[in-house]
Amino acid sequence: MAEREYGETAALMRPTPAGKKIRILSGWSAVPVRLKFALSLGKYLFRRKRYPLFTLKASQRGFLKTYQTLQDLRVCKTLKFMSHYYLGLTSPRWPSQAFDHMVGRGGLNITAAGTPFKQQIDTAILGISRKCIYHCRHCYEHFNLGEEETVPLDCWKDTIKQLQEIGASIITFSGGEPMLRYEGLVELLVSADHSRSDFHLHTSGHGVTLERARNLKAAGLAAAAVGLDDVNPERHDALRGYPGAFLEALQAIRFFQEAGVFTYLNMCLTKDIVRSGDLPSYIELAKGLGVGAVRFLEPRPCGAYLGENGEDLFSSGDRMAVTQWFEKVNVSRLYRHYPFISYEAYFEAPERLGCMMGGHSLLYIDSLGYVVPCVFVPVSFGKITEEKFLDIFQRLRKCIPQPLHRPCPSLALADKIRAKHDQGLSLPVPFLEIQKEWQEIFGQE
């Protein structure tokens, strides 16, 4: 990297503004917060009419079971930002009305997905824009990108309302690049009910200014995840297909922090960074940037990676190396002041929670308006511009009745989806085109 770029990077890593730092609490430093939270559970226990699905019973997969599961999943850190605490990236800030609303719909019963004890969707990602000037090699929206928006804002507003009716803890705006639909993004935030959900933004950093970050904060944005895939600027820019992407990401982080928005990183893992030995340097960079968390996303053979083989993209050895770092950073005392790592592929492995797609934890509505189970599974169950989201959701859940304790469906279905695309079928593939293979995965008749 040129000397000038090193200087710009250093400038963007200056200390976070006073009063807007994220505190990482773990071990003994987290004990007072945990005691405070434990005491707060009383209002859920004694107000049964308002919180009918809150239970402590492990036999009902209640909070005590959840607490033990989180410890087993290496979720051992609490993040404090201004007057709120973040217990993870899939639940609203605590204390808040949105957090209380989540509890009322069983959102704390994470091991009860697929049962009446958990009715809440943890995260709904909405691809509100088809536009993007980047050319990311890992883009799961690769086949949807374009210059014209095809889902009107009023349709997105109505869909958000329906999502909040059935319960969504986090509603995340993505794309494409959502900042390229900035005015619409502000409008969606202003029109939403912030007492029922927290709202996050996933961005490459392109188009973020301090004024825009402040406006988004004022409109109700709770958190922003900036895509930062590498500690090496050249590798990052090459992966993103855009010169200067690395510096844009760092600048966006700084602007969101100055605006008082909770920040974290989305890292699309590659075998290059894993095998280069640069993961420790990446974790140091994340700490230096003052973010609260890093989300590890494994590459999958979909979108721009559709023609790739899953094992070639990311081998079992790569996964083992990443898992070692994930566990070390989240548990070791040496890293107690480092950002929390959220590693969904680890959490949702068959031997742990299982795949939580289809609204058990996550669902996705792409930039064309198709409702799909997950960003990595381009199988459509309907389109929000043609029918109500709630009707589509009921159809989706019939086909995904509980978490899947088998290998990732994106890997199991990759060959079939690739063949359909090669035959000229548009993506995402309609469910009926792949129903037989789907039923085999779920063991359905």
N, C-alpha and C positions, 0 to 999 in steps of 0.2 A: 504494500500500500504506500502511496506517495506520502512524503513528510507532511504535506498540507492536510491530508486526510487524517493522519494521526492526531494532529493538532485539533481538528474539528471534533474528533471522537472524544478527546480528553475534555474539551470544553463542555460537551453535552453530558459528561459524567460528573459535573460539579455537584456539591451537596444538594439534596432535596430541600425545598423551601421549608423554613421553620413552621411547625404546626401541621405540616402535610406529609410527614414521614410515616412510613408503614413500619410498625413494630412487629417483630417476629417473636412470638412467645412460645417457649417449649420448656419441658422439664419443670423445675421449680418455679420459673417465672410465669408459667401458665396456670399454676395451682389456684391463685386468687380468682382468676377469670372462670375457671371450671367450677369452683365453689359457688360463685355468683350465678353462674348458669344453672347449676344444680338446684339452687334455691328458687330460681325463677320457674322451674318446672312445676312448682306448686300450683300456679294459676291455671296450668293446663289440666292438672289432676282434679282440681276442685270445681272447674267450670266445664262440666261434661257436655252440656248442651252446645257450647260454642266449640269445644275441642273433642268431638266424639271419638275420633280415631287415635287420640294420644293414649298410649299405654306403656307401662314400664315392663310388662311381663315378657320375658325372653321366649316363653312358649308361644306367644302371639307375635313374635318377631318385633317386639316393641323396643323402647329406647335402650334398655340394658343390653339387648342383643346387638343393637346398632353400635353402642359404645365399644363393645368387645370386637365387633367386626372392623370398626375403624382402626382400632389398635393393630389388629392383624394385617390390615391393609397399609400400615405405616402412615396413617393420617394422624400425626402426633403434634402438629403445630397449630396455633391459633394466631390470626393476624389482626392487629388493631390498627384501624385507620380513622383518624379524627375521633368521632364519638361512637364508632361502630366496631363490631368484631366480625371477622369473616372466618367461618368454621370450615370452609372449602369453597370450591368454585361452582358448586351446583345448588347452593342454598342461599337465600337472601341474607342481607346484612342483619346482624342481631345487635341490639333489639330494634325491631321495626314491625309495622303492621303487616308487611309482606311476609315476614318470618312467622308471625302468629297465624296468618292465613294458611301458610304451608303446613304448620303443625296440625291445624284443624282438618286437613285433608290427608293426614297420615304421611306427610313428607319426611318425618324423622324415622319412619319405619323402613329403612332402605333395604332390608333383607326380605321385606314382605311384598316386593313387586310381583304383580300377577295375582294378588289376593285382594279381598275387600279392605284389608288394613292399610293399603297404600293406593290412593287414588290420584295422587299428585304427579304431574310431569316435572321432572327436575329441570330440564333445559330444552327449550324449543328454539332452534336456530332458523332465522328467516333470511333468505337470500334476496334482500330488497332491491338489489341493483345487478343488472347484467353487464355493466360497464367496468372495464379495468384496462389500464395502460401497461400493466405488468404482463409478463409471459411466463408465469411460474411453471416449472417442470412438474410440480406436484398438484396442480390445480384440479380440484374435484368438480369445478364448474366449467371445465375446459370446453365442453360441447354446448354450453348454454350461453356463453359470452356473446355480446353484441352491442350495437350502438343505441338500440331502441328498447325502452322499458315496456314490457308487455303486461305487467301486473299493476293496475292503477293503485294509487295510494288509498282510495276508499276501500278497495278490496283487502289491502293489508290491514287497515284499521278494523274492518269487520272481523277478519281472521284473528287479530289480536284479542278482540273482545270475546270471541268464542273460546280461544285458548284460555283466557282468564276465567271464563265460566266453569271450565272443567278443572282448572288449577294448573298453573305453570309457574314454578318458582323463579326461573330465570328466562327471560325472553331476550335473545341475542340477535342483533342486526349484523348481517354479514353480506356477502356478495359472491362474485364480483368484488368491486371496491365500494362499500357503502358511502364513503365520503364523496364519491362522484354523484351521489343523489342527496347531497347535504341538506338542501332546503326541505326535501321530503322527509329525511331522517328526523329533523327537528320537529316537523309537523306530527310525525308518528309518536314521538316522545311526548309532546305536549298533550296529545289527545288520549293517551293511555292512562289506565288506572294504576297508579304507583303504590296503592295500598295493598294490591294483590300480587305484584311481581316486582322484582328488580330488573332493570334493563342494562344489558351489556352491549358493547360494540366490539366486533372483530375487524381489524383494519391492518393494512400493510404499513400504514403511516402516511401514505400519499394523500395530500390534500388537507392535512391537519395543520392548523395554525393555532396560536394561543387564543385569538378571538373566537374561533370556532369551538375550541375545547371549552371555553368558558360558557359559550351559548348552549352547548350540549349539556353541560353540567346544570345550567339554569333550567333547561327543559326536562331534566330528570334522569340524566345518564348516571348510573351508579358506578360502572366500571368499564375500563377499556383494555382489551388485549391487543397488543401489537405483535405482528408476526416478525420474529427474529430467529432465523434458522441456523445461524452459525456465528462463531466468534471471529471468523476470518471474513473480512469485508468482500474480498474477491469471490470466495466461494458462495457467500450469501447472495451477492448481486448476480452471479451466474445462475444460481438456482431460481432466483426471482425474475431473471430475464430483463433486468432494468438497471442500468448504471446509476449508482447513487442510492440504491434501495436501502443499503445498510444505514447510511447517515439519515435518510428520511425516517427510518424506524426509530433511531435514537432520539431524533428531534421530536417526533410525535410523543414519545414517552415523557420527555421533559415538559412539553406543553400540557399534557393531561395532568401531570403531577402539579404543575403550577396552577392549574385550574381547580385543583381539589378533587380530581377523579381517581379512584383506586385503579392502579395499573398492574397488569401482569403480562407475561409473554406466552405466545403460542409458538412452539418450536416444532416444525415438521422435521422429524428425525431423518437423517440420511446415513447410509453406510460410510460416506466420506468422512463426516465429522466423528463418527464412532471409531473408525479404524485409524484416524489420524491421531487419536489420543487427546483431542482437544475438548472433550466434555468437561474436565475439571476447569479449564480456562473459561468455558461458557458459563459455568456456575459462578465463577468469580465475577464475570462480566455482569450477570444478572444481579448479584449482590451489589456491585458498584453502581448499577443503575437505580437501585432503591426500589425495585418492584417487589410485590408481595408473593408472587408465585410464578412458576413456570409450568405450562401444560405441555407434556410430551405427547406428540401425535405420531404414531407409526405410519409409514407409507403403505398404501394399499393399491392394488392393480385396478384403479378406476380413474375416470377423468383423463388427464394428460398421461397418466401412468397405465392406461388401459391395456396397452400392448406388452407390458412388462410381466415377468414372472414374479410371484410373491416372494419366493425364497431369494431370488436374485436382487430384488429391491432391498430386502432386509432379512438377513439370515437369523437362524436361531442363536448363533454366536453373537451377532449384533444385539439381539434382544437380551441376552444374558449380560452383556457388558453394560447396557443401559440400566437393566434392573439392579445391578450392583451399585451403580451411582445413585439411582433413585432411593434405594434403601439407606445408603450411607448418608446422603444429604438430609433425608427426613428423620433419621433416627440418631445418628452419631452426635455426641456432644461437641465434636469439633466443628459441626455445621449447624449448631443450634441457632445462630443468628443469620442463617442463609434463607433465601426464599423457599417456601414449601413447593414440592414437586407433585403435580397431579398427573398420574400416568394411567389413563383410562384403559389401555390395553392390558395392563397389569391387574387393575381393579376388576375388569370384566372377563378375565380368563375363565375357562370352563370350570376350573377347580375352585374359583372364588365366587364372585357375584353372578357370573355368566353374562352373556351379551344382553345389554339393557336397551336395545334399540326399540323403535316402535312406540315410544312414549313411556316405557317402564322407567327409563331415566331420560332418554334423548329421543327427539324426532327432528326431522328437517323438512322445510319447505323451500324448494330451490327457486332460482331467480325467474323461472318460467311459470311458477305457481304449482308445481307438482309436489304432492305430499309423498315423501319417501321415508323409510324407516331410520336412515342414518346417512350422513354425508358420504359415506364410503359404499353405500348399497343403492345404486341407481335403478331402483324398481319402484314404479309409480302405482299408487293406489287411488289416484284421482287428482283433479286440478281445481284449485280454489277459485279460478275464474269461471268455472263451469258448474260447480255445485258447492254446497255449504261444507266448510271444513269439518264440522261435527259429524256429518254423514260419512265423510271420507275416513275420519278417525275411527268410527265404529267398525268400518270395514277392515281397517288396518289392524285393529286390536283382535278381531276374530282370527286373523291369520298369524298373529303373534300373541298368543294368550298368556305367555309367561316368558321370563328370561331364558335364553338359549344356552345350555351348558354343553356346547360343542365348539369346534374351531370357528373363527370369525366367518360369518356368511359372505363377506366381501371376497374372501379367498375361495370359499367353496363354490360360489356362483360365478367367479371371474371368467372361466372358459365359456360358459353358456352366454353370459352377457356380451362377451367379446364376439362370439359367433353371431349373435343377433345383430350386433352393430355392423359386422362385416357383410351381413346379408342386406344391409341398407335400412335397418330399423333405427329410428331415432331414439336417443337416450333422453330420459330414463326409460327403461323397458317396461311396458305395461305388465302388471302382475299376471294377467291371464296368459301372457306369452311364456311365462316361466313358472307357472303354477305347479307343475309336476315336480320339478327340481326343488321348489320351495317346500312342498309337502314332505318330500324325502328328508330334507334337513330337519324339519320339525317333527318327523315321525307321525304325520297326519295322514288319515285315510283319504 
